[in-house]
C-alpha cells in the first residue's frame, strides 16, 4: 500500500473519531441532565464526516509527498549490503577475546576432566553458535556439553549440585570471576579486556547403560522463593549438534540474530534456526535467489506460521519450541510484518532495519 492511501485512510478515521468526540463533549457540556435533553446524533455524525474529510485531505497530501520522495530514492544493492552486515557482525575465530575465552574453556575442560573424568560417558564436547558458525561478535559464549554415565550420580539433581559446588570452589582461579546457576546449565563468568563473557556448562546424565544411546537428562532448576519445583528433561547433545544448516542458512541466521537483538525481540536462537529450516522445507521448490529475498521469505514464513506451527526440538520431540506466550508471538510477528511492509514499500528500508 502506498503512503497516500495509507495516510488518507488512517487520518480519515482519526479525524472522524476526534471531531465526533469533540462535538459530543461540547454537547454534553450544554445538556441539562435533569431535563434529560437529548444529544443531537446527526450533529455528531456530521462532525465525524467533516473530521474524516479533513483527515483524509491532510493524510493524502502528506502521503503523496512521501510517495514522491520514495519514487526518487535511488535503488541500493541490498544483497551487497546484507553481505557486508554478515562480515561486520559475525564472530571470527581470530577474534582476540574469543581466543582468550577458548583458552579458559580448555582450562575448564581440563580441570573438570581431572575431577570428573571417571564419571564421563564420553569426552566433553563443544556446542552452540560458536561451534556452528552463527555467533555474533557483539555477544557470544562457549557451550560445553558434559555427558555423565548412568551410574555416575544418584540423580540429575545430585549431578547438577555437585558440579555447581565444584565450579564455585574455582572462583578466582583459572580466570573464573563468578559462577551462576541457571535453569538447565551453569554459567562460568570470566572478564576479558574489561568485558564479561561466559562459558556455559551443560551437564547431562545418560538414561541407559547402552553405549549406543546418546540421550539423557538435564536437571531443570526451578527453585525459587515460593518453593522448589525442580525437575528434569530429556536431551541429546549429538542431535543438537547435527541440526544441519547450510552455509547460506547460517548467514540468514546471523542476519536475523543481529536484527532481533537490535529490536530486542523475544526469539531464541534455537527457535530461529528451526524456523529457518522449516521455512526452507515449506518452500522447497520455490526458494528465491539473493540473500535479501531469502530473508524476506523467512520473515513471511514466521508471520504465517508462528501462531499455528508446532516445531519440535530435534533432541526432544516433547519440547515444542513454538510453545510461546501469545504476547511474545505477537511481538515477533508484528516486527516481521513491519519489516516486510517497509521492504515492499521501499526495498532500501533493509539498510536501516538491518544496519
Residue pairs with C-beta under 8 A, 6 or more apart in sequence:
1 345
2 63
2 67
2 345
3 62
3 63
3 64
3 66
3 67
3 70
3 345
4 60
4 63
4 64
4 66
4 67
5 63
6 63
7 59
7 60
7 62
7 63
7 66
8 55
8 56
8 59
8 60
8 63
9 56
9 59
10 59
11 55
11 56
11 58
11 59
11 62
12 52
12 53
12 55
12 56
12 59
13 52
13 55
14 55
15 51
15 52
15 53
15 54
15 55
15 56
15 58
16 48
16 49
16 51
16 52
16 55
17 48
17 51
18 51
19 47
19 48
19 50
19 51
19 52
19 54
20 44
20 45
20 47
20 48
20 51
22 47
23 43
23 44
23 47
23 48
24 39
24 44
27 39
27 40
27 43
27 44
28 39
30 37
31 37
31 39
70 345
70 346
73 346
73 348
75 347
75 348
76 347
76 348
76 350
76 351
78 292
78 347
78 348
78 350
78 351
79 290
79 291
79 292
81 350
81 351
81 354
82 255
82 291
82 292
82 295
82 350
82 354
83 291
85 255
85 258
85 354
85 355
86 251
86 254
86 255
89 136
89 137
89 138
89 254
89 258
90 133
90 135
90 136
90 137
90 254
91 98
91 129
91 130
91 135
91 136
91 137
91 140
92 98
92 137
93 99
95 137
96 193
97 192
97 193
97 195
97 197
98 130
98 137
98 140
100 192
100 193
101 141
101 142
101 190
101 192
101 197
101 199
102 142
104 174
104 175
104 176
104 190
104 199
105 126
105 142
105 144
105 199
107 174
107 175
108 144
108 174
108 176
108 188
108 199
108 201
109 124
109 144
111 170
111 174
112 124
112 146
112 166
112 201
113 120
113 123
113 124
115 166
116 146
116 148
116 152
116 163
116 166
119 148
119 149
119 152
119 153
120 146
120 147
120 148
120 149
120 152
121 147
121 148
121 149
121 150
121 152
121 206
122 147
124 144
124 145
124 146
125 144
125 145
125 147
125 237
125 241
126 142
126 143
126 144
126 145
127 143
127 144
127 145
127 202
127 237
127 240
127 241
128 135
128 141
128 142
128 143
128 200
129 135
129 136
129 140
129 269
130 140
130 141
130 142
130 143
131 143
131 241
132 241
132 243
132 245
132 250
133 250
134 245
134 250
134 253
134 254
134 257
134 269
134 273
136 254
136 257
136 258
136 261
138 261
139 261
140 197
141 197
141 198
141 199
141 200
142 198
142 199
142 200
143 199
143 200
143 202
144 199
144 200
144 201
144 202
145 202
145 204
145 237
145 240
146 163
146 201
146 202
146 203
146 204
147 204
147 206
147 214
147 216
147 237
148 159
148 203
148 204
148 205
148 206
148 216
149 205
149 206
149 209
150 205
150 206
150 207
150 208
150 209
150 216
151 209
152 159
152 205
153 159
153 162
153 205
155 205
156 205
156 217
156 218
156 219
156 232
157 219
157 230
157 232
159 203
159 205
159 219
160 186
160 203
160 219
160 221
163 186
163 201
163 203
164 179
164 181
164 186
167 176
167 179
167 186
167 188
167 201
168 179
170 176
170 179
171 177
171 178
171 179
175 190
175 191
175 192
176 188
176 189
176 190
177 189
177 190
177 191
177 196
178 188
178 189
179 186
179 187
179 188
179 189
180 186
180 187
180 189
181 187
181 221
182 200
182 221
183 220
183 221
183 222
184 202
184 218
184 219
184 220
184 221
184 233
185 200
185 201
185 202
185 203
186 200
186 201
186 203
187 198
187 199
187 200
187 201
188 198
188 199
188 200
188 201
189 196
189 197
189 198
190 196
190 197
190 198
190 199
191 197
202 218
202 237
203 218
203 219
204 216
204 217
204 218
204 235
204 237
205 216
205 217
206 213
206 214
206 215
206 216
207 213
207 215
207 216
207 217
207 234
214 236
214 237
214 238
214 239
215 234
215 235
215 236
215 239
215 315
216 234
216 235
216 236
217 232
217 233
217 234
217 235
218 232
218 233
218 234
218 235
219 230
219 232
220 230
220 231
220 232
220 233
221 230
222 228
222 229
222 230
222 231
223 229
223 230
233 316
233 319
234 315
234 316
234 318
235 315
235 316
236 314
236 315
236 316
237 315
239 314
239 315
240 314
240 315
242 314
243 273
243 274
243 277
243 314
244 277
245 253
245 273
245 276
245 277
248 291
248 294
249 276
249 277
249 280
251 291
252 276
252 291
252 294
252 295
252 298
253 269
253 272
253 273
253 276
255 291
255 295
255 354
256 272
256 276
256 295
256 298
257 269
257 272
258 354
259 265
259 339
259 353
259 354
260 267
260 272
260 335
262 354
263 335
265 331
265 332
265 335
266 324
266 328
266 331
266 332
267 332
268 321
270 313
270 321
271 311
271 321
271 322
274 311
274 313
274 314
274 321
275 298
275 301
275 302
275 305
275 306
275 311
276 298
278 301
278 305
278 309
278 311
279 297
279 298
279 301
279 302
280 287
282 301
282 305
283 297
283 301
287 294
287 297
288 294
288 296
288 297
292 347
292 350
295 354
296 340
296 343
299 336
299 339
299 340
300 336
300 340
302 332
302 333
302 336
303 333
303 336
303 337
303 340
306 322
306 324
306 329
306 332
306 333
307 329
307 333
309 322
310 320
310 322
311 320
311 321
311 322
312 318
312 319
312 320
312 321
313 319
313 320
313 321
324 332
339 349
339 353
342 349
342 353
343 349
343 350
343 353
